[in-house]
Amino acid sequence: MGKMLGGDEEKDPDAAKKEEERQEALRQEEEERKAKYAKMEAEREAMRQGIRDKYGIKKKEEREAEAQAAMEANSEGSLTRPKKAIPPGCGDEPEEEDESILDTVIKYLPGPLQDMFKK
């Protein structure tokens, strides 16, 4: 009745000790839970690594690191971004190709026609 009227609450002399023990138990349970899940994850990772080794698969981080190293090696000493690769046939050499194609066609023509085109 004292609580309802705003009086002093009844205090348990061991309440602080019980609360401390409860907090300690919660911390201990949390540590045990984390250890359990860390162990399970380590087992899973060992299984994953076995599969990677068996099939020759690389980890995503390893692939990204190799790709980054390749990009850095290509752009080493360059002040600009890396150039895009130009596909074959798309360049400044179409005239040379035209001449070689014409020469190839002329080779297959009969003798008198070859003489006409060579003049």
PEKAGI-V795972 format. One record per residue. NEAR is the number of other ideal C-beta (glycine too) atoms within 12 Angstrom. Layout:
# PEKAGI-V795972
NEAR / NEAR
This chain:
# PEKAGI-V795972
9 / 10 / 10 / 7 / 8 / 8 / 9 / 9 / 12 / 10 / 11 / 10 / 8 / 11 / 13 / 12 / 12 / 14 / 13 / 13 / 14 / 15 / 14 / 14 / 14 / 14 / 14 / 14 / 14 / 14 / 14 / 14 / 14 / 14 / 14 / 14 / 14 / 14 / 14 / 14 / 14 / 14 / 14 / 14 / 15 / 14 / 14 / 18 / 17 / 13 / 14 / 18 / 13 / 10 / 10 / 8 / 14 / 16 / 15 / 12 / 11 / 15 / 14 / 13 / 14 / 15 / 15 / 14 / 14 / 14 / 15 / 14 / 13 / 17 / 15 / 11 / 9 / 12 / 7 / 8 / 9 / 15 / 9 / 8 / 9 / 10 / 7 / 8 / 10 / 11 / 12 / 9 / 13 / 12 / 11 / 13 / 16 / 12 / 13 / 14 / 14 / 17 / 16 / 12 / 14 / 19 / 15 / 13 / 16 / 11 / 12 / 10 / 14 / 16 / 11 / 11 / 16 / 13 / 8
